[in-house]
């Protein structure tokens, strides 16, 4: 990929993150990287993320993966939304864990893409796997 494509992906991520209250403020996530077709986000598991079993609620793990998916599939500056997704929970996350999600484009054909997210803890253990299908709609994230 060209430097311009990497720069554009970073600019798109910065613009989206600036107004993404759910991701940055509610969930406490941070973007580690965003490049064409790929994004990495991180989130510490806090008390507000715990369910009745005192493990991280699956909905919060899903949200981490879904947010990562959003940054990866919008990285080309073509507005993309989720057309479908699924998640497999493989291991619990606990209070104090730091979850990292890497999202990688598997294919992009026309307006549709398939992206895989891997959520890991600070020990490198896989917590969940998420697959999302994106659909590009009209518009750009930032003006071109």
N, CA, C and O of each residue as an XYZ file, in Angstrom:
576
protein
N       0.840     -1.182      0.000
C       0.000      0.000      0.000
C       0.887      1.248      0.000
O       1.992      1.244      0.543
N       0.400      2.262     -0.592
C       1.144      3.509     -0.646
C       1.051      4.255      0.682
O       0.150      4.015      1.485
N       1.991      5.154      0.891
C       1.973      5.992      2.083
C       0.695      6.803      2.126
O       0.131      7.013      3.200
N       0.226      7.266      0.964
C      -1.014      8.038      0.916
C      -2.190      7.231      1.450
O      -3.035      7.773      2.161
N      -2.258      5.947      1.121
C      -3.345      5.087      1.594
C      -3.261      4.918      3.111
O      -4.286      4.916      3.793
N      -2.043      4.776      3.640
C      -1.862      4.666      5.089
C      -2.254      5.965      5.788
O      -2.918      5.947      6.825
N      -1.842      7.079      5.218
C      -2.179      8.384      5.789
C      -3.683      8.593      5.784
O      -4.250      9.058      6.773
N      -4.335      8.252      4.676
C      -5.783      8.386      4.584
C      -6.465      7.529      5.646
O      -7.380      8.003      6.319
N      -6.042      6.286      5.807
C      -6.637      5.393      6.809
C      -6.506      5.988      8.210
O      -7.449      5.927      8.999
N      -5.364      6.554      8.519
C      -5.152      7.170      9.830
C      -6.035      8.409     10.011
O      -6.571      8.639     11.095
N      -6.182      9.193      8.961
C      -7.031     10.391      9.031
C      -8.495      9.999      9.228
O      -9.216     10.636      9.995
N      -8.923      8.960      8.540
C     -10.294      8.466      8.692
C     -10.515      7.997     10.131
O     -11.525      8.332     10.749
N      -9.568      7.222     10.658
C      -9.692      6.716     12.029
C      -9.757      7.862     13.029
O     -10.569      7.833     13.954
N      -8.913      8.862     12.853
C      -8.904     10.016     13.757
C     -10.245     10.743     13.726
O     -10.773     11.121     14.772
N     -10.794     10.939     12.532
C     -12.079     11.630     12.391
C     -13.216     10.819     13.005
O     -14.061     11.373     13.708
N     -13.245      9.523     12.749
C     -14.304      8.678     13.312
C     -14.209      8.607     14.834
O     -15.214      8.730     15.534
N     -12.988      8.408     15.339
C     -12.778      8.248     16.773
C     -13.176      9.509     17.538
O     -13.701      9.427     18.648
N     -12.926     10.661     16.946
C     -13.217     11.942     17.604
C     -14.697     12.092     17.969
O     -15.023     12.768     18.945
N     -15.586     11.477     17.206
C     -17.026     11.602     17.456
C     -17.665     10.281     17.888
O     -18.890     10.184     17.966
N     -16.849      9.270     18.167
C     -17.344      7.940     18.545
C     -17.421      7.834     20.067
O     -16.540      7.260     20.706
N     -18.473      8.389     20.630
C     -18.653      8.408     22.084
C     -18.681      6.994     22.661
O     -18.112      6.755     23.726
N     -19.323      6.068     21.986
C     -19.423      4.696     22.496
C     -18.042      4.067     22.645
O     -17.730      3.484     23.683
N     -17.228      4.185     21.621
C     -15.920      3.542     21.624
C     -14.960      4.194     22.614
O     -14.377      3.511     23.456
N     -14.795      5.509     22.516
C     -13.755      6.150     23.327
C     -14.206      6.488     24.729
O     -13.443      6.283     25.674
N     -15.411      6.995     24.906
C     -15.851      7.464     26.212
C     -16.549      6.371     27.029
O     -16.169      6.116     28.172
N     -17.548      5.737     26.460
C     -18.291      4.717     27.193
C     -17.436      3.484     27.453
O     -17.404      2.972     28.572
N     -16.745      3.008     26.425
C     -16.000      1.755     26.529
C     -14.546      1.931     26.964
O     -13.939      0.988     27.471
N     -13.988      3.110     26.778
C     -12.595      3.339     27.165
C     -11.584      2.697     26.238
O     -10.497      2.316     26.671
N     -11.931      2.573     24.969
C     -11.023      1.965     23.989
C     -10.042      2.995     23.462
O     -10.278      4.201     23.537
N      -8.945      2.501     22.933
C      -7.994      3.342     22.214
C      -7.610      2.642     20.920
O      -7.568      1.414     20.841
N      -7.333      3.457     19.907
C      -6.883      2.910     18.627
C      -5.365      2.801     18.679
O      -4.671      3.780     18.950
N      -4.859      1.604     18.418
C      -3.408      1.418     18.358
C      -2.890      1.651     16.953
O      -1.815      2.219     16.761
N      -3.663      1.208     15.972
C      -3.274      1.432     14.575
C      -4.491      1.288     13.672
O      -5.442      0.565     13.971
N      -4.422      2.000     12.567
C      -5.420      1.842     11.513
C      -4.702      2.047     10.196
O      -4.049      3.068      9.982
N      -4.828      1.086      9.334
C      -4.232      1.140      8.003
C      -5.222      0.525      7.036
O      -6.233     -0.022      7.477
N      -4.980      0.590      5.750
C      -5.966      0.065      4.797
C      -6.342     -1.399      5.075
O      -5.506     -2.299      4.991
N      -7.611     -1.608      5.405
C      -8.113     -2.960      5.628
C      -7.737     -3.585      6.954
O      -7.946     -4.783      7.144
N      -7.189     -2.813      7.876
C      -6.726     -3.382      9.151
C      -6.811     -2.329     10.254
O      -6.535     -1.150     10.034
N      -7.199     -2.783     11.439
C      -7.224     -1.898     12.598
C      -6.932     -2.712     13.851
O      -7.205     -3.911     13.909
N      -6.371     -2.039     14.853
C      -6.110     -2.662     16.150
C      -6.580     -1.693     17.230
O      -6.151     -0.540     17.279
N      -7.474     -2.183     18.099
C      -7.972     -1.399     19.225
C      -7.704     -2.143     20.520
O      -7.572     -3.366     20.534
N      -7.625     -1.379     21.617
C      -7.364     -1.976     22.931
C      -8.359     -1.418     23.940
O      -8.794     -0.269     23.852
N      -8.711     -2.287     24.921
C      -9.655     -1.886     25.956
C      -9.327     -2.608     27.261
O      -9.247     -3.836     27.287
N      -9.138     -1.860     28.332
C      -8.988     -2.518     29.635
C     -10.348     -2.964     30.155
O     -11.341     -2.260     29.968
N     -10.406     -4.116     30.800
C     -11.649     -4.590     31.400
C     -11.773     -3.919     32.770
O     -10.963     -4.137     33.671
N     -12.826     -3.089     32.892
C     -13.081     -2.352     34.128
C     -14.310     -2.945     34.832
O     -15.010     -3.789     34.273
N     -14.558     -2.496     36.052
C     -15.698     -3.018     36.811
C     -17.011     -2.864     36.066
O     -17.871     -3.741     36.133
N     -17.172     -1.753     35.357
C     -18.436     -1.537     34.648
C     -18.645     -2.513     33.496
O     -19.743     -2.574     32.941
N     -17.621     -3.276     33.122
C     -17.741     -4.271     32.056
C     -18.142     -5.659     32.582
O     -18.406     -6.565     31.792
N     -18.189     -5.826     33.902
C     -18.417     -7.158     34.471
C     -19.893     -7.528     34.511
O     -20.761     -6.682     34.726
N     -20.155     -8.820     34.296
C     -21.522     -9.344     34.371
C     -21.736    -10.032     35.726
O     -20.902     -9.905     36.623
N     -22.830    -10.746     35.874
C     -23.167    -11.425     37.124
C     -22.230    -12.551     37.512
O     -22.271    -13.020     38.650
N     -21.387    -12.995     36.595
C     -20.378    -14.021     36.894
C     -19.025    -13.392     37.210
O     -18.033    -14.091     37.416
N     -19.003    -12.052     37.245
C     -17.773    -11.294     37.503
C     -16.704    -11.530     36.437
O     -15.506    -11.531     36.722
N     -17.167    -11.729     35.209
C     -16.293    -11.764     34.035
C     -16.807    -10.708     33.060
O     -17.925    -10.213     33.205
N     -15.996    -10.371     32.079
C     -16.398     -9.341     31.122
C     -17.632     -9.789     30.349
O     -17.656    -10.875     29.770
N     -18.635     -8.957     30.348
C     -19.884     -9.234     29.629
C     -19.562     -9.427     28.143
O     -18.800     -8.651     27.566
N     -20.131    -10.442     27.538
C     -19.897    -10.723     26.127
C     -20.257     -9.575     25.214
O     -19.650     -9.413     24.156
N     -21.234     -8.776     25.603
C     -21.625     -7.629     24.794
C     -20.517     -6.601     24.680
O     -20.393     -5.929     23.656
N     -19.709     -6.472     25.726
C     -18.594     -5.527     25.678
C     -17.457     -6.058     24.810
O     -16.799     -5.297     24.099
N     -17.233     -7.373     24.873
C     -16.232     -7.984     23.988
C     -16.690     -7.836     22.538
O     -15.895     -7.526     21.651
N     -17.977     -8.063     22.315
C     -18.549     -7.884     20.978
C     -18.352     -6.443     20.506
O     -17.983     -6.208     19.356
N     -18.599     -5.485     21.391
C     -18.460     -4.080     21.023
C     -17.025     -3.728     20.661
O     -16.798     -2.960     19.725
N     -16.058     -4.271     21.379
C     -14.649     -4.072     21.025
C     -14.388     -4.597     19.618
O     -13.771     -3.911     18.804
N     -14.850     -5.798     19.331
C     -14.651     -6.387     18.008
C     -15.400     -5.598     16.934
O     -14.867     -5.368     15.848
N     -16.614     -5.189     17.227
C     -17.422     -4.448     16.263
C     -16.804     -3.079     15.964
O     -16.813     -2.632     14.817
N     -16.277     -2.425     16.974
C     -15.616     -1.133     16.754
C     -14.363     -1.306     15.911
O     -14.098     -0.504     15.016
N     -13.600     -2.342     16.193
C     -12.397     -2.623     15.401
C     -12.782     -2.874     13.948
O     -12.137     -2.371     13.029
N     -13.828     -3.649     13.752
C     -14.379     -3.927     12.430
C     -14.723     -2.625     11.718
O     -14.404     -2.459     10.541
N     -15.370     -1.703     12.420
C     -15.772     -0.427     11.815
C     -14.564      0.365     11.324
O     -14.585      0.915     10.223
N     -13.523      0.424     12.131
C     -12.336      1.180     11.720
C     -11.628      0.502     10.545
O     -11.142      1.183      9.641
N     -11.567     -0.822     10.549
C     -10.922     -1.535      9.444
C     -11.681     -1.355      8.133
O     -11.070     -1.085      7.099
N     -13.000     -1.500      8.162
C     -13.745     -1.459      6.897
C     -14.019     -0.049      6.397
O     -14.402      0.122      5.239
N     -13.835      0.962      7.232
C     -13.966      2.352      6.781
C     -12.628      2.972      6.419
O     -12.573      4.146      6.054
N     -11.562      2.217      6.513
C     -10.200      2.738      6.346
C      -9.898      3.252      4.942
O      -8.893      3.935      4.742
N     -10.739      2.940      3.976
C     -10.540      3.431      2.608
C     -11.265      4.751      2.360
O     -11.243      5.280      1.248
N     -11.910      5.283      3.411
C     -12.680      6.520      3.329
C     -13.931      6.386      2.456
O     -14.393      7.358      1.858
N     -14.458      5.187      2.398
C     -15.765      4.942      1.792
C     -16.641      4.451      2.932
O     -16.313      3.459      3.582
N     -17.751      5.133      3.183
C     -18.580      4.775      4.327
C     -19.038      3.326      4.199
O     -19.633      2.925      3.199
N     -18.741      2.558      5.240
C     -19.103      1.144      5.272
C     -19.820      0.858      6.583
O     -19.452      1.381      7.635
N     -20.838      0.029      6.506
C     -21.607     -0.375      7.679
C     -21.637     -1.902      7.748
O     -21.348     -2.586      6.767
N     -21.986     -2.413      8.908
C     -22.080     -3.863      9.080
C     -23.329     -4.380      8.369
O     -24.422     -3.840      8.534
N     -23.149     -5.418      7.589
C     -24.267     -6.102      6.945
C     -24.596     -7.390      7.691
O     -25.670     -7.966      7.515
N     -23.670     -7.828      8.516
C     -23.866     -9.034      9.313
C     -22.591     -9.362     10.047
O     -21.502     -8.969      9.630
N     -22.729    -10.089     11.149
C     -21.532    -10.493     11.898
C     -21.880    -11.622     12.852
O     -23.044    -11.873     13.162
N     -20.832    -12.293     13.305
C     -20.994    -13.354     14.301
C     -19.756    -13.372     15.183
O     -18.688    -12.904     14.791
N     -19.919    -13.914     16.370
C     -18.801    -13.981     17.309
C     -18.811    -15.332     18.011
O     -19.863    -15.912     18.277
N     -17.619    -15.807     18.298
C     -17.428    -17.024     19.092
C     -16.630    -16.621     20.321
O     -15.519    -16.106     20.204
N     -17.200    -16.858     21.508
C     -16.503    -16.572     22.753
C     -15.733    -17.815     23.163
O     -16.315    -18.892     23.298
N     -14.425    -17.675     23.362
C     -13.564    -18.835     23.592
C     -12.999    -18.923     25.004
O     -12.682    -20.013     25.479
N     -12.873    -17.789     25.671
C     -12.264    -17.764     27.000
C     -12.790    -16.516     27.707
O     -12.981    -15.486     27.062
N     -13.026    -16.586     29.014
C     -13.512    -15.390     29.704
C     -12.416    -14.336     29.866
O     -11.229    -14.652     29.951
N     -12.845    -13.096     29.904
C     -11.953    -11.988     30.231
C     -12.333    -11.518     31.628
O     -13.509    -11.491     31.988
N     -11.318    -11.146     32.414
C     -11.539    -10.800     33.813
C     -11.179     -9.356     34.093
O     -10.509     -8.698     33.296
N     -11.634     -8.873     35.238
C     -11.311     -7.538     35.689
C      -9.795     -7.335     35.663
O      -9.043     -8.154     36.190
N      -9.361     -6.251     35.051
C      -7.940     -5.951     34.972
C      -7.270     -6.457     33.703
O      -6.161     -6.035     33.377
N      -7.936     -7.359     32.983
C      -7.370     -7.811     31.710
C      -7.335     -6.631     30.739
O      -8.155     -5.716     30.821
N      -6.385     -6.671     29.837
C      -6.316     -5.683     28.762
C      -6.561     -6.447     27.466
O      -5.759     -7.288     27.062
N      -7.678     -6.139     26.829
C      -8.065     -6.834     25.602
C      -7.600     -6.035     24.390
O      -7.748     -4.814     24.333
N      -7.042     -6.745     23.437
C      -6.619     -6.150     22.173
C      -7.351     -6.875     21.063
O      -7.429     -8.104     21.054
N      -7.882     -6.112     20.135
C      -8.579     -6.705     18.998
C      -7.887     -6.270     17.716
O      -7.729     -5.077     17.453
N      -7.477     -7.253     16.921
C      -6.921     -6.979     15.604
C      -7.933     -7.405     14.568
O      -8.391     -8.548     14.562
N      -8.283     -6.472     13.684
C      -9.221     -6.752     12.611
C      -8.513     -6.696     11.276
O      -7.804     -5.735     10.980
N      -8.707     -7.728     10.469
C      -8.017     -7.836      9.191
C      -9.012     -8.167      8.079
O      -9.824     -9.084      8.196
N      -8.925     -7.401      7.013
C      -9.751     -7.650      5.835
C      -9.343     -8.979      5.202
O      -8.161     -9.243      4.984
N     -10.339     -9.804      4.914
C     -10.084    -11.074      4.229
C     -10.333    -10.937      2.734
O      -9.610    -11.501      1.913
N     -11.364    -10.181      2.399
C     -11.673     -9.934      0.989
C     -12.519     -8.671      0.885
O     -13.316     -8.361      1.770
N     -12.329     -7.961     -0.204
C     -13.153     -6.796     -0.522
C     -13.470     -6.903     -1.999
O     -12.584     -6.822     -2.850
N     -14.753     -7.086     -2.289
C     -15.190     -7.284     -3.662
C     -16.376     -6.368     -3.920
O     -17.452     -6.549     -3.350
N     -16.171     -5.396     -4.775
C     -17.238     -4.423     -5.013
C     -17.519     -3.657     -3.744
O     -16.613     -3.076     -3.146
N     -18.772     -3.652     -3.330
C     -19.179     -2.920     -2.137
C     -19.120     -3.762     -0.861
O     -19.387     -3.246      0.224
N     -18.773     -5.056     -0.971
C     -18.853     -5.954      0.179
C     -17.486     -6.468      0.601
O     -16.646     -6.802     -0.234
N     -17.280     -6.524      1.908
C     -16.032     -7.032      2.450
C     -16.286     -8.014      3.573
O     -17.338     -7.995      4.211
N     -15.310     -8.869      3.802
C     -15.331     -9.810      4.925
C     -14.097     -9.518      5.761
O     -12.984     -9.436      5.240
N     -14.309     -9.361      7.085
C     -13.241     -8.996      8.019
C     -13.261     -9.940      9.210
O     -14.324    -10.276      9.732
N     -12.076    -10.363      9.636
C     -11.952    -11.211     10.817
C     -11.289    -10.435     11.946
O     -10.279     -9.762     11.740
N     -11.866    -10.536     13.144
C     -11.333     -9.895     14.345
C     -10.904    -10.984     15.316
O     -11.617    -11.965     15.528
N      -9.734    -10.796     15.898
C      -9.261    -11.679     16.961
C      -9.083    -10.831     18.210
O      -8.333     -9.855     18.208
N      -9.783    -11.212     19.283
C      -9.656    -10.524     20.566
C      -8.755    -11.366     21.451
O      -9.022    -12.546     21.681
N      -7.683    -10.750     21.949
C      -6.743    -11.448     22.827
C      -6.590    -10.676     24.137
O      -6.900     -9.487     24.218
N      -6.104    -11.382     25.157
C      -5.796    -10.703     26.414
C      -4.307    -10.361     26.457
O      -3.575    -10.611     25.500
N      -3.875     -9.793     27.565
C      -2.489     -9.347     27.687
C      -1.491    -10.502     27.672
O      -0.288    -10.270     27.548
N      -1.966    -11.737     27.794
C      -1.099    -12.914     27.731
C      -1.062    -13.517     26.331
O      -0.403    -14.533     26.106
N      -1.772    -12.887     25.384
C      -1.825    -13.397     24.016
C      -2.826    -14.515     23.817
O      -2.860    -15.136     22.755
N      -3.646    -14.779     24.831
C      -4.656    -15.833     24.721
C      -5.859    -15.304     23.947
O      -6.306    -14.179     24.173
N      -6.378    -16.117     23.037
C      -7.535    -15.705     22.252
C      -8.797    -15.800     23.099
O      -9.136    -16.861     23.623
N      -9.483    -14.668     23.222
C     -10.718    -14.560     24.003
C     -11.935    -14.787     23.117
O     -12.896    -15.441     23.523
N     -11.888    -14.242     21.903
C     -13.037    -14.353     20.999
C     -12.585    -14.159     19.559
O     -11.562    -13.531     19.288
N     -13.370    -14.712     18.649
C     -13.194    -14.518     17.200
C     -14.510    -13.981     16.654
O     -15.590    -14.475     16.977
N     -14.387    -12.958     15.819
C     -15.551    -12.259     15.271
C     -15.355    -12.159     13.771
O     -14.257    -11.852     13.308
N     -16.396    -12.413     13.016
C     -16.346    -12.208     11.563
C     -17.464    -11.252     11.183
O     -18.619    -11.436     11.566
N     -17.101    -10.230     10.424
C     -18.080     -9.253      9.991
C     -18.108     -9.114      8.481
O     -17.083     -9.227      7.809
N     -19.298     -8.869      7.966
C     -19.477     -8.564      6.544
C     -19.862     -7.099      6.448
O     -20.814     -6.656      7.089
N     -19.117     -6.348      5.643
C     -19.393     -4.923      5.485
C     -20.082     -4.652      4.155
O     -19.961     -5.412      3.194
N     -20.804     -3.547      4.136
C     -21.415     -3.053      2.901
C     -21.095     -1.567      2.804
O     -21.388     -0.797      3.719
N     -20.492     -1.173      1.691
C     -20.215      0.243      1.473
C     -21.493      0.920      1.003
O     -22.224      0.403      0.158
N     -21.743      2.106      1.583
C     -22.895      2.905      1.182
C     -22.359      4.231      0.643
O     -21.146      4.432      0.596
N     -23.239      5.123      0.244
C     -22.790      6.384     -0.331
C     -22.086      7.238      0.709
O     -22.442      7.233      1.888
N     -21.089      7.965      0.255
C     -20.439      8.944      1.099
C     -19.025      8.569      1.500
O     -18.564      7.445      1.303
N     -18.356      9.565      2.076
C     -17.007      9.384      2.596
C     -17.011      9.827      4.048
O     -17.867     10.608      4.466
N     -16.054      9.327      4.811
C     -15.936      9.704      6.207
C     -15.396     11.113      6.331
O     -15.916     11.923      7.098
N     -14.342     11.404      5.570
C     -13.776     12.751      5.531
C     -13.848     13.266      4.100
O     -13.782     12.478      3.157
N     -13.980     14.566      3.928
C     -14.069     15.113      2.570
C     -12.807     14.797      1.754
O     -11.693     14.812      2.276
N     -13.008     14.518      0.489
C     -11.854     14.246     -0.390
C     -11.701     15.354     -1.388
O     -10.792     15.316     -2.217
